[in-house]
Amino acid sequence: MASASKAKKTVRIASGRKRARQDVKLNAANSALRSKFRTAIKGVLKAVQAGDKPRAADAFKTAQSVIDSIADKGIFHKNKAARHKSRLSAKIKAMAAA
């Protein structure tokens, strides 16, 4: 029957080879954007943990644009982006109450 090895087959059709090359580039670009997204969120969370409201608000402003751009590009769903922005905003607002 089928062999147990999972070696990747090389694509023989030219359009398939081009698609494979494009996928490598797109994957690298998407990974970089996902990393930028996580870094932006961590910046806001660290400022909230430190209790520095002005810095948290400033970090949130930059994080918002990063989150929106990633949602616009389709890397994350728009609802996921909205959820992250909402939760970060709630944490900053909770700092004022505390």
Backbone as a chain_set.jsonl record, in Angstrom:
{"seq": "MASASKAKKTVRIASGRKRARQDVKLNAANSALRSKFRTAIKGVLKAVQAGDKPRAADAFKTAQSVIDSIADKGIFHKNKAARHKSRLSAKIKAMAAA", "coords": {"N": [[0.829, -1.196, 0.0], [0.43, 2.258, 0.757], [3.427, 4.073, 1.335], [5.178, 4.644, 4.438], [6.719, 6.873, 4.747], [6.861, 10.439, 4.751], [7.813, 12.153, 2.726], [8.258, 15.219, 1.058], [6.856, 15.853, -2.065], [8.27, 17.009, -5.076], [7.024, 19.607, -7.049], [5.953, 19.322, -10.384], [4.766, 20.759, -12.414], [4.995, 23.924, -13.932], [3.485, 26.147, -13.03], [2.765, 25.251, -10.537], [5.238, 25.077, -9.28], [5.899, 27.77, -9.195], [3.848, 28.684, -7.545], [4.574, 27.412, -5.157], [6.955, 28.747, -4.598], [5.946, 31.318, -4.187], [4.376, 30.855, -1.942], [6.273, 30.441, 0.052], [7.375, 33.004, 0.339], [5.087, 34.484, 1.064], [4.406, 33.219, 3.445], [6.575, 33.915, 5.06], [6.229, 36.692, 5.186], [3.712, 36.892, 6.426], [4.29, 35.678, 8.859], [6.062, 37.523, 9.963], [4.356, 39.714, 10.292], [2.509, 38.648, 12.115], [4.181, 38.347, 14.296], [4.789, 41.023, 14.808], [2.283, 41.874, 15.598], [1.904, 40.393, 18.002], [3.99, 41.495, 19.515], [3.169, 44.158, 19.726], [0.869, 43.91, 21.301], [1.967, 42.842, 23.633], [3.455, 45.036, 24.467], [1.475, 46.84, 25.285], [0.285, 45.368, 27.363], [2.415, 45.116, 29.171], [2.776, 47.778, 29.938], [0.357, 48.211, 31.209], [0.568, 46.393, 33.317], [2.66, 47.596, 34.697], [1.377, 49.801, 35.564], [1.382, 52.227, 34.349], [-0.406, 54.523, 33.012], [-0.4, 56.617, 30.932], [1.649, 55.683, 29.221], [0.608, 53.203, 28.564], [-1.698, 53.935, 27.182], [-0.57, 55.205, 24.99], [0.872, 53.081, 23.852], [-1.263, 51.466, 23.24], [-2.487, 52.917, 21.253], [-0.679, 52.696, 19.108], [-0.726, 49.932, 18.878], [-3.317, 49.502, 18.064], [-3.364, 50.349, 15.373], [-1.645, 48.482, 14.238], [-3.041, 46.1, 14.723], [-5.387, 46.589, 13.247], [-4.35, 46.784, 10.641], [-3.433, 44.204, 10.199], [-5.797, 42.794, 10.302], [-7.077, 43.88, 8.088], [-5.515, 42.873, 6.052], [-6.211, 40.276, 6.114], [-4.982, 38.35, 7.628], [-5.7, 37.864, 10.24], [-9.005, 37.331, 11.437], [-11.558, 39.828, 11.267], [-13.197, 39.996, 13.497], [-11.63, 38.824, 15.479], [-9.611, 40.691, 15.674], [-11.096, 42.884, 16.593], [-11.895, 41.881, 19.045], [-9.441, 41.653, 20.436], [-8.681, 44.377, 20.539], [-10.782, 45.411, 22.043], [-10.506, 44.096, 24.518], [-7.97, 44.987, 25.335], [-8.461, 47.713, 25.525], [-10.348, 47.706, 27.575], [-8.762, 46.904, 29.7], [-7.096, 49.093, 30.004], [-8.949, 51.092, 30.642], [-9.824, 50.077, 33.061], [-7.67, 50.63, 34.642], [-7.933, 53.317, 35.26], [-10.115, 53.337, 36.941], [-9.164, 51.934, 39.099]], "CA": [[0.0, 0.0, 0.0], [1.152, 3.529, 0.8], [4.629, 4.039, 2.158], [5.045, 5.376, 5.691], [7.489, 8.124, 4.728], [6.105, 11.62, 4.345], [8.713, 13.047, 2.017], [7.544, 16.148, 0.195], [7.075, 15.657, -3.486], [8.519, 18.25, -5.793], [5.984, 19.89, -8.026], [6.529, 19.252, -11.729], [4.158, 21.759, -13.282], [5.636, 25.226, -13.715], [2.636, 27.019, -12.212], [2.838, 24.719, -9.18], [6.537, 25.483, -8.713], [5.796, 29.203, -8.901], [2.974, 28.802, -6.374], [5.365, 26.999, -3.996], [7.874, 29.852, -4.297], [5.157, 32.418, -3.642], [3.929, 30.471, -0.605], [7.386, 30.657, 0.983], [7.469, 34.445, 0.582], [3.896, 34.923, 1.796], [4.487, 32.687, 4.804], [7.549, 34.735, 5.784], [5.628, 38.008, 5.42], [2.647, 36.731, 7.413], [4.923, 35.389, 10.152], [6.601, 38.786, 10.468], [3.23, 40.537, 10.74], [1.97, 38.04, 13.336], [5.133, 38.672, 15.351], [4.589, 42.445, 15.103], [1.006, 41.908, 16.323], [2.132, 39.914, 19.377], [4.858, 42.465, 20.186], [2.357, 45.344, 20.036], [-0.014, 43.567, 22.419], [2.808, 42.719, 24.828], [3.822, 46.385, 24.904], [0.336, 47.403, 26.032], [0.102, 44.602, 28.598], [3.503, 45.46, 30.101], [2.494, 49.11, 30.471], [-0.77, 48.051, 32.142], [1.121, 45.722, 34.501], [3.476, 48.566, 35.416], [0.495, 50.834, 36.101], [1.697, 53.489, 33.676], [-1.544, 54.749, 32.109], [-0.061, 57.343, 29.695], [2.424, 54.809, 28.337], [-0.315, 52.163, 28.096], [-2.574, 54.547, 26.18], [0.24, 55.431, 23.795], [1.141, 51.762, 23.265], [-2.533, 50.98, 22.687], [-2.735, 53.647, 20.005], [0.131, 52.067, 18.064], [-1.187, 48.548, 18.724], [-4.565, 49.542, 17.315], [-3.085, 50.424, 13.939], [-1.065, 47.191, 13.845], [-4.129, 45.116, 14.728], [-6.269, 46.886, 12.121], [-3.7, 46.481, 9.363], [-3.386, 42.749, 10.068], [-7.164, 42.354, 9.988], [-7.362, 44.298, 6.713], [-4.788, 41.993, 5.141], [-6.819, 38.952, 6.161], [-4.183, 37.4, 8.398], [-6.623, 37.535, 11.322], [-10.391, 37.711, 11.175], [-11.879, 41.146, 11.817], [-13.756, 39.83, 14.844], [-10.514, 38.569, 16.387], [-8.955, 41.985, 15.87], [-11.978, 43.692, 17.438], [-11.856, 41.3, 20.395], [-8.178, 42.051, 21.064], [-8.723, 45.816, 20.824], [-11.751, 45.621, 23.11], [-9.941, 43.631, 25.793], [-6.884, 45.89, 25.719], [-9.096, 48.969, 25.923], [-10.977, 47.485, 28.887], [-7.693, 46.87, 30.721], [-6.619, 50.472, 30.211], [-10.008, 51.788, 31.349], [-9.851, 49.57, 34.434], [-6.586, 51.289, 35.387], [-8.435, 54.599, 35.729], [-11.026, 53.076, 38.045], [-8.421, 51.412, 40.267]], "C": [[0.869, 1.254, 0.0], [2.37, 3.402, 1.709], [4.449, 4.935, 3.379], [5.778, 6.708, 5.671], [6.625, 9.27, 4.204], [7.035, 12.621, 3.681], [7.897, 13.946, 1.102], [7.889, 15.857, -1.257], [7.359, 17.008, -4.125], [7.461, 18.398, -6.881], [6.63, 19.921, -9.407], [5.98, 20.328, -12.65], [4.708, 23.128, -12.916], [4.796, 26.132, -12.831], [2.642, 26.56, -10.756], [4.143, 25.09, -8.505], [6.514, 26.951, -8.342], [4.952, 29.415, -7.646], [3.731, 28.439, -5.095], [6.348, 28.096, -3.595], [7.129, 31.012, -3.649], [4.727, 32.114, -2.21], [5.021, 30.692, 0.435], [7.484, 32.134, 1.345], [6.288, 34.945, 1.413], [3.928, 34.448, 3.244], [5.454, 33.512, 5.641], [6.949, 36.097, 6.126], [4.55, 37.922, 6.494], [3.213, 36.449, 8.801], [5.467, 36.667, 10.779], [5.478, 39.669, 11.001], [2.608, 39.981, 12.024], [2.868, 38.352, 14.529], [4.972, 40.131, 15.781], [3.32, 42.645, 15.929], [1.216, 41.512, 17.789], [2.99, 40.893, 20.169], [4.072, 43.702, 20.598], [1.462, 45.081, 21.238], [0.786, 43.459, 23.712], [3.213, 44.084, 25.364], [2.72, 47.026, 25.72], [0.202, 46.692, 27.37], [1.189, 44.916, 29.629], [3.262, 46.828, 30.731], [1.344, 49.049, 31.478], [-0.277, 47.412, 33.438], [1.922, 46.705, 35.363], [2.625, 49.677, 36.031], [0.734, 52.206, 35.489], [0.631, 53.77, 32.627], [-1.175, 55.533, 30.852], [0.717, 56.473, 28.694], [1.537, 53.716, 27.754], [-1.219, 52.718, 27.003], [-1.819, 54.776, 24.877], [0.533, 54.117, 23.079], [-0.117, 51.192, 22.63], [-2.829, 51.644, 21.349], [-1.932, 53.031, 18.855], [-0.329, 50.63, 17.814], [-2.462, 48.499, 17.897], [-4.302, 49.552, 15.804], [-2.487, 49.119, 13.426], [-2.158, 46.139, 13.734], [-5.047, 45.332, 13.529], [-5.632, 46.508, 10.782], [-3.636, 44.972, 9.133], [-4.76, 42.204, 9.728], [-7.512, 42.712, 8.544], [-6.687, 43.38, 5.696], [-5.318, 40.565, 5.169], [-6.009, 37.915, 6.909], [-4.979, 36.934, 9.612], [-8.011, 37.991, 10.914], [-10.661, 39.054, 11.85], [-12.446, 41.046, 13.225], [-12.659, 39.567, 15.872], [-9.787, 39.875, 16.697], [-9.785, 42.855, 16.804], [-11.942, 43.193, 18.875], [-10.585, 41.714, 21.13], [-8.195, 43.535, 21.446], [-9.655, 46.1, 22.004], [-11.166, 45.238, 24.465], [-8.802, 44.528, 26.261], [-7.45, 47.222, 26.217], [-9.72, 48.84, 27.307], [-9.93, 47.471, 29.993], [-7.184, 48.264, 31.017], [-7.677, 51.272, 30.99], [-10.099, 51.344, 32.8], [-8.755, 50.192, 35.287], [-7.079, 52.606, 35.976], [-9.335, 54.411, 36.939], [-10.281, 52.641, 39.314], [-7.607, 52.466, 40.976]], "O": [[1.904, 1.309, -0.664], [2.334, 2.705, 2.723], [3.657, 5.877, 3.352], [5.493, 7.583, 6.489], [5.776, 9.085, 3.332], [7.043, 13.801, 4.034], [6.957, 13.492, 0.449], [9.047, 15.645, -1.619], [6.761, 18.02, -3.76], [7.068, 17.431, -7.534], [7.715, 20.475, -9.583], [6.669, 20.762, -13.574], [4.867, 23.452, -11.739], [5.338, 26.819, -11.965], [2.538, 27.381, -9.845], [4.171, 25.384, -7.31], [7.041, 27.343, -7.301], [5.299, 30.225, -6.787], [3.55, 29.086, -4.064], [6.555, 28.349, -2.409], [7.609, 31.615, -2.69], [4.713, 33.005, -1.36], [4.736, 31.084, 1.566], [7.654, 32.482, 2.514], [6.462, 35.729, 2.346], [3.531, 35.174, 4.155], [5.183, 33.78, 6.811], [7.139, 36.599, 7.234], [4.479, 38.78, 7.374], [2.678, 36.925, 9.802], [5.346, 36.871, 11.987], [5.629, 40.302, 12.046], [2.225, 40.742, 12.913], [2.383, 38.591, 15.635], [5.012, 40.439, 16.972], [3.281, 43.473, 16.84], [0.763, 42.207, 18.699], [2.752, 41.105, 21.358], [4.277, 44.238, 21.687], [1.316, 45.946, 22.102], [0.344, 43.924, 24.763], [3.307, 44.273, 26.577], [2.986, 47.679, 26.728], [0.025, 47.341, 28.401], [0.91, 44.973, 30.827], [3.514, 47.019, 31.921], [1.36, 49.758, 32.484], [-0.659, 47.837, 34.529], [1.871, 46.655, 36.592], [3.086, 50.407, 36.909], [0.332, 53.225, 36.052], [0.74, 53.316, 31.488], [-1.608, 55.142, 29.768], [0.475, 56.522, 27.488], [1.69, 53.342, 26.591], [-1.477, 52.042, 26.007], [-2.362, 54.568, 23.792], [0.455, 54.041, 21.853], [-0.05, 50.516, 21.604], [-3.354, 51.015, 20.43], [-2.454, 52.866, 17.752], [-0.323, 50.163, 16.675], [-2.668, 47.566, 17.121], [-4.959, 48.831, 15.053], [-2.785, 48.695, 12.309], [-2.2, 45.376, 12.768], [-5.442, 44.372, 12.868], [-6.303, 45.974, 9.898], [-3.769, 44.512, 7.999], [-4.879, 41.256, 8.952], [-8.17, 41.934, 7.853], [-7.221, 43.14, 4.613], [-4.925, 39.737, 4.347], [-6.311, 36.724, 6.838], [-4.941, 35.757, 9.973], [-8.163, 38.93, 10.133], [-10.064, 39.373, 12.878], [-12.201, 41.92, 14.057], [-12.747, 40.033, 17.008], [-9.398, 40.129, 17.837], [-9.242, 43.494, 17.706], [-11.956, 43.989, 19.814], [-10.635, 42.081, 22.304], [-7.775, 43.903, 22.542], [-9.349, 46.931, 22.859], [-11.316, 45.971, 25.442], [-8.68, 44.802, 27.455], [-6.975, 47.782, 27.205], [-9.631, 49.761, 28.12], [-10.176, 47.965, 31.094], [-6.873, 48.581, 32.165], [-7.337, 52.038, 31.892], [-10.417, 52.148, 33.676], [-8.886, 50.277, 36.508], [-6.681, 52.973, 37.081], [-9.323, 55.228, 37.86], [-10.699, 52.933, 40.435], [-6.939, 52.168, 41.966]]}, "num_chains": 1, "name": "protein.A"}
